[in-house]
Amino acid sequence: MRDLKIEIEERILAALPDAYVIVRDPLNDNAHFDATVVSEVFVGMPLAKQHRLVMQALKDLFASDVHALSLKTQTPEKWADTQE
């Protein structure tokens, strides 16, 4: 069985090479995932557009393998604020 957590991370990084990406499989079922994506590209971009950008990179996985993805996108500045 392929590790979709790694594949999701790789696809996001291919679309957003500067991104910091964390992907989790909280149910350990290789079908339901949580992802946090931090990228400079998101600066000044509406949240819906940020999510569309990430989801476009994963589109075909939803057609076949991934059942659900909880997605959080942030700019590096916002991410730094949440880590303090």
Sequence and secondary structure as in RCSB ss.txt:
>XXXX:A:sequence
MRDLKIEIEERILAALPDAYVIVRDPLNDNAHFDATVVSEVFVGMPLAKQHRLVMQALKDLFASDVHALSLKTQT
PEKWADTQE
>XXXX:A:secstr
   HHHHHHHHHHHH TT EEEEE TTSSSSEEEEEEE GGGTT  HHHHHHHHHHHHHHHHHHT  EEEEEEE 
HHHHHHHH 
